[in-house]
Amino acid sequence: MDATTLALAGAAEQARLIRAKEVSSREVVEATLARIAQLDPTLNAFRVVLVERALVEAQQADGRAGAGDASRPLLGVPVAIKDDVDVAGEATAWGTAAHAGPVAQDAEAVRRLRAAGAVIVGKTLVPELTMLPATDTTTFGSTRNPWDLSRTPGGSSGGSAAAMAAGLAGVALGSDGAGSIRTPSAWTGLFGLKPTRDRVPVAPHDDAWQGLSVNGPLARRVADAALFLDATIDGGGFADAAAREPRPLRVAVSTKAMPGALPFLGNEEKRAVHATGELLRSLGHEVVERDPDYPKSLYPAGLVRVLRGVGDDVGAAMPHPERLETRTRRVAAIGAALPAGLVRWARQAEAVQTAQLLRLWDDVDVLVTPCAANGPYRAGAVGRWGTPQYLARGAERLSWMPAWNVTGQPAAAVPAGLDDDGLPVGVQLVGRHGDDALLVSLSAQVETAQPWIGRRPGGIA
């Protein structure tokens, strides 16, 4: 197997090859590092690449494989980590020069990935304080979308998305506080899952964005994300879920957005939702058109939590706030100044909002909606937004995603074809609390029926 094919194989196949001793971890990691060296100067997906450490970890993985250790699902597989998550010995930069420098310990999710045998190849770029729906920074530049280098891969897990779309890791860790895994996945042709809240650990960044943010995988195949979930979620079983078809499900299809979002839904994105509904019907599922009952308080309460979350993160993790972008300083100041009573209202509103939204699941098993309202922005464009533009436009293409951060339900981005510009379009699948494995099974069924892996990004061809 040549180096390019090996790098593009994805976590599940890489793990199988290493376990079968058909290749070594060192070969897989060297192929991945060579591809990063070739493509990342153009893509700017990584904030830092851990070349020497990764090679040492690969050698250690080969030692374990040689000793017959078959208990680690990601043994020897190269994994990329979003740069809002701690990796011991490295700075958690958050897309800025205002950070506190190297950290002493891995975040709990990284610790679990290492325990599963993962080789950490680097930390992927994020917009400053993970605020933007595009990965544009003053300090580190803009990340480019492998499908079209003039476009962003999205944000805030844009570096992870670009890395995965280009085959620069077997699987990547992202975080999602209002669509930050799902939007970049949709815009780069990936499967991305925002798991049920509290299933993948976020420690030490507990209660991130006032409880909205969770960690999860971005992957080129569902099976690759399943291995990530097996490594990070107690109980596992996700690889098995990806390998089996789900039972016949009741599926609701909706293009209604929550009040206050006022999105413009592109024609290709709307067609993708309805085409996915028809595909699911052809696979034996019962499909109906049914809208969630979105509470009117959802958008304002969510915005309060995001703004206070940014303020919290600046106060807790940015010892050099004078180095922040002007927009970030102003947004953080707004968040920090919000009255305690308003923040308390936003948090307490969650119970009523969740109960109202969950009524849909009395009648259905899965909801299908758009992911992003339209295609990706031009690279660098969102980075030029001022504070008023950010406040007015930050969620304009994310309108179907933040609701499920508020409720804590699992939600996946699934590739659903290409738009008229030849760029990926994704749809969102939302399940009940704890039904992450069901979403994995359903997404894998869609992938089998309508494979997406053969489509290669044109920007790096």
TIFIBA-954668 format. One line per 3 residues: number of its first residue (from 1); their letters; for each residue x, y, z of C-alpha. Coordinates in steps of 0.02 Angstrom, whole numbers. Example, Ala and Ser with C-alpha at 12.3 -4.5 7.8 and 13.67 -1.06 7.14 Angstrom:
BEGIN
1> AS> 615 -225 390; 684 -53 357;
END
This chain:
BEGIN
1> MDA> 0 0 0; 74 168 -51; 94 309 74;
4> TTL> -51 414 7; -174 270 14; -114 228 189;
7> ALA> -137 407 251; -312 416 175; -366 246 241;
10> GAA> -446 316 399; -436 260 579; -534 98 565;
13> EQA> -433 29 419; -269 93 490; -306 7 656;
16> RLI> -351 -155 565; -192 -153 461; -84 -121 615;
19> RAK> -174 -255 715; -150 -380 572; 35 -330 562;
22> EVS> 13 -288 377; 91 -118 414; 173 -40 565;
25> SRE> 112 112 660; 274 197 612; 232 173 427;
28> VVE> 58 245 453; 122 393 555; 265 429 434;
31> ATL> 142 428 289; 29 547 385; 171 664 432;
34> ARI> 232 666 252; 59 714 192; 49 850 324;
37> AQL> 218 917 267; 156 916 87; -17 993 110;
40> DPT> -24 1091 273; 80 1239 212; -67 1270 95;
43> LNA> -211 1218 209; -149 1286 376; -248 1152 467;
46> FRV> -123 1126 608; -66 1254 734; 75 1136 785;
49> VLV> 134 966 717; 214 851 846; 333 760 729;
52> ERA> 462 689 850; 335 645 986; 223 559 859;
55> LVE> 364 452 794; 412 399 970; 230 358 1010;
58> AQQ> 217 258 848; 371 157 898; 291 122 1067;
61> ADG> 130 68 982; 227 -52 872; 304 -127 1029;
64> RAG> 131 -155 1102; 68 -229 939; 218 -344 932;
67> AGD> 178 -403 1108; 2 -450 1052; -93 -305 1131;
70> ASR> -260 -309 1039; -362 -221 1173; -332 -42 1114;
73> PLL> -453 10 976; -342 151 908; -173 66 931;
76> GVP> -47 158 823; -175 269 735; -132 454 704;
79> VAI> -257 571 788; -271 761 778; -328 865 927;
82> KDD> -421 1030 917; -322 1171 997; -449 1210 1132;
85> VDV> -411 1041 1213; -257 1012 1322; -110 906 1263;
88> AGE> 26 890 1396; 182 991 1359; 96 1100 1228;
91> ATA> 6 1265 1239; -182 1265 1220; -179 1418 1109;
94> WGT> -364 1441 1068; -315 1528 906; -228 1673 994;
97> AAH> -63 1735 1064; -150 1778 1228; -137 1600 1296;
100> AGP> -49 1540 1454; 87 1431 1375; 115 1243 1393;
103> VAQ> -1 1140 1502; 55 1002 1619; -77 869 1585;
106> DAE> -182 797 1446; -367 835 1447; -468 683 1497;
109> AVR> -525 649 1318; -343 652 1259; -293 539 1402;
112> RLR> -425 414 1348; -370 423 1167; -191 387 1219;
115> AAG> -250 243 1328; -336 173 1173; -169 178 1082;
118> AVI> -188 340 982; -34 432 918; -60 620 934;
121> VGK> 10 702 776; -34 883 813; -155 1017 868;
124> TLV> -275 1092 742; -310 1275 717; -466 1362 786;
127> PEL> -533 1540 771; -489 1647 920; -581 1583 1076;
130> TML> -678 1465 957; -801 1607 926; -820 1608 737;
133> PAT> -907 1498 605; -743 1508 508; -564 1472 558;
136> DTT> -487 1644 530; -360 1714 652; -247 1865 663;
139> TFG> -110 1766 751; -102 1607 645; -191 1652 483;
142> STR> -340 1567 402; -370 1382 375; -418 1335 197;
145> NPW> -550 1213 139; -472 1067 42; -620 1069 -77;
148> DLS> -590 1251 -127; -439 1343 -59; -529 1510 -73;
151> RTP> -658 1451 56; -657 1419 242; -686 1243 309;
154> GGS> -795 1323 441; -771 1341 627; -732 1321 757;
157> SGG> -667 1145 724; -605 1205 554; -426 1145 573;
160> SAA> -487 972 621; -606 970 473; -475 1025 348;
163> AMA> -353 896 416; -480 756 402; -543 804 229;
166> AGL> -363 803 166; -315 640 253; -195 718 379;
169> AGV> -251 604 522; -351 445 548; -482 537 651;
172> ALG> -490 709 735; -558 777 897; -670 930 886;
175> SDG> -783 1026 1004; -958 1092 973; -1046 1230 1070;
178> AGS> -1167 1288 934; -1123 1184 780; -934 1187 785;
181> IRT> -914 1003 738; -1065 991 624; -1039 1147 516;
184> PSA> -857 1108 469; -905 926 438; -1045 979 321;
187> WTG> -931 1100 227; -790 974 203; -885 813 165;
190> LFG> -857 728 333; -957 633 462; -957 730 625;
193> LKP> -1046 690 787; -1093 804 931; -1120 669 1063;
196> TRD> -1247 674 1203; -1187 797 1334; -1067 724 1463;
199> RVP> -1030 564 1366; -860 618 1297; -767 706 1438;
202> VAP> -729 892 1423; -625 902 1583; -535 1010 1632;
205> HDD> -643 1127 1528; -799 1079 1626; -963 1172 1593;
208> AWQ> -886 1247 1435; -990 1388 1362; -1109 1375 1510;
211> GLS> -1140 1191 1476; -1167 1203 1288; -1001 1134 1224;
214> VNG> -954 950 1204; -809 855 1126; -832 734 982;
217> PLA> -758 661 822; -739 720 642; -701 579 520;
220> RRV> -700 532 337; -802 375 375; -929 331 508;
223> ADA> -824 180 562; -677 296 601; -784 405 715;
226> ALF> -851 248 798; -675 199 853; -651 372 928;
229> LDA> -813 351 1025; -763 177 1084; -602 253 1150;
232> TID> -682 401 1240; -855 346 1298; -877 223 1441;
235> GGG> -958 62 1382; -910 81 1199; -1000 -27 1072;
238> FAD> -994 102 933; -891 0 810; -1022 -136 825;
241> AAA> -1159 -6 799; -1074 56 640; -1070 -123 574;
244> REP> -1255 -159 595; -1411 -86 516; -1533 3 631;
247> RPL> -1708 -61 660; -1845 23 557; -1860 199 626;
250> RVA> -1986 338 630; -1901 488 550; -1959 670 548;
253> VST> -1897 788 412; -1899 976 443; -1823 1133 369;
256> KAM> -1900 1250 499; -1772 1353 595; -1787 1415 773;
259> PGA> -1867 1588 798; -1745 1732 793; -1619 1648 679;
262> LPF> -1693 1713 516; -1586 1608 400; -1587 1598 212;
265> LGN> -1588 1413 166; -1499 1375 3; -1588 1273 -129;
268> EEK> -1456 1136 -129; -1464 1122 61; -1654 1109 56;
271> RAV> -1647 977 -81; -1520 877 20; -1637 867 169;
274> HAT> -1783 803 66; -1672 685 -34; -1607 611 128;
277> GEL> -1786 586 185; -1824 493 24; -1667 388 43;
280> LRS> -1716 340 221; -1890 294 161; -1814 182 27;
283> LGH> -1712 97 164; -1870 46 256; -1893 188 379;
286> EVV> -2057 280 406; -2029 462 355; -2145 608 391;
289> ERD> -2132 797 382; -2141 863 559; -2069 1020 639;
292> PDY> -1996 1034 814; -2087 1156 928; -1944 1279 950;
295> PKS> -1965 1390 1105; -1957 1577 1072; -1832 1594 1214;
298> LYP> -1709 1472 1134; -1605 1592 1030; -1587 1733 1159;
301> AGL> -1549 1612 1300; -1421 1520 1194; -1337 1684 1145;
304> VRV> -1323 1735 1328; -1238 1570 1368; -1116 1587 1222;
307> LRG> -1069 1765 1266; -1043 1725 1450; -945 1570 1397;
310> VGD> -824 1675 1295; -805 1794 1442; -774 1647 1558;
313> DVG> -640 1574 1444; -547 1739 1427; -549 1763 1615;
316> AAM> -493 1585 1652; -367 1547 1515; -302 1708 1437;
319> PHP> -170 1792 1547; -126 1916 1407; -295 1987 1354;
322> ERL> -210 2137 1274; -154 2017 1135; -331 1967 1089;
325> ETR> -415 2029 931; -520 2184 962; -682 2092 924;
328> TRR> -640 1954 1048; -600 2078 1187; -764 2169 1158;
331> VAA> -869 2010 1151; -784 1942 1307; -818 2107 1396;
334> IGA> -1002 2098 1348; -1011 1918 1410; -923 1957 1574;
337> ALP> -1038 2106 1605; -1202 2013 1581; -1305 2022 1741;
340> AGL> -1298 1865 1848; -1487 1858 1846; -1491 1854 1656;
343> VRW> -1365 1712 1649; -1463 1619 1783; -1622 1640 1679;
346> ARQ> -1534 1572 1524; -1473 1418 1619; -1638 1386 1707;
349> AEA> -1735 1405 1544; -1651 1248 1479; -1768 1129 1572;
352> VQT> -1925 1205 1495; -1845 1223 1323; -1788 1042 1325;
355> AQL> -1957 976 1379; -2042 1073 1239; -1921 1012 1105;
358> LRL> -1921 832 1166; -2107 814 1134; -2060 776 954;
361> WDD> -1974 617 1012; -2136 552 1084; -2181 513 903;
364> VDV> -2015 494 811; -1843 418 835; -1737 535 728;
367> LVT> -1753 712 659; -1674 762 491; -1637 948 464;
370> PCA> -1514 1053 366; -1340 1076 438; -1273 1241 371;
373> ANG> -1397 1355 284; -1281 1382 138; -1104 1348 78;
376> PYR> -942 1404 162; -885 1584 175; -732 1649 85;
379> AGA> -575 1618 186; -533 1771 289; -703 1855 266;
382> VGR> -775 1812 437; -611 1859 520; -642 2038 463;
385> WGT> -810 2050 550; -822 2179 687; -918 2154 848;
388> PQY> -1088 2210 779; -1071 2093 630; -1022 1949 742;
391> LAR> -1171 1976 856; -1290 1994 708; -1220 1861 591;
394> GAE> -1127 1734 697; -1267 1606 688; -1340 1650 517;
397> RLS> -1286 1485 437; -1298 1379 595; -1483 1398 631;
400> WMP> -1529 1214 646; -1388 1164 763; -1380 1264 928;
403> AWN> -1548 1199 990; -1473 1027 1019; -1327 1099 1117;
406> VTG> -1457 1173 1234; -1550 1008 1252; -1390 905 1257;
409> QPA> -1453 779 1128; -1337 692 1005; -1332 766 830;
412> AAV> -1231 712 679; -1178 793 516; -1191 670 372;
415> PAG> -1129 704 194; -1273 726 71; -1194 765 -97;
418> LDD> -1119 920 -178; -1189 1091 -216; -1184 1182 -383;
421> DGL> -1007 1241 -346; -949 1063 -317; -935 1089 -129;
424> PVG> -1001 967 2; -1174 982 77; -1221 898 241;
427> VQL> -1381 859 332; -1408 845 519; -1477 691 608;
430> VGR> -1538 719 787; -1579 580 910; -1642 554 1087;
433> HGD> -1527 577 1237; -1406 431 1240; -1451 371 1064;
436> DAL> -1277 408 997; -1256 227 941; -1420 235 846;
439> LVS> -1361 389 752; -1198 298 713; -1295 148 644;
442> LSA> -1412 256 541; -1269 362 473; -1172 206 426;
445> QVE> -1326 141 335; -1336 304 237; -1150 292 199;
448> TAQ> -1171 114 132; -1321 162 26; -1246 323 -39;
451> PWI> -1055 313 -18; -964 477 -4; -785 421 22;
454> GRR> -746 412 -164; -767 599 -184; -598 685 -164;
457> PGG> -572 870 -124; -533 964 -282; -430 1100 -199;
460> IA> -286 981 -162; -302 862 -311;
END
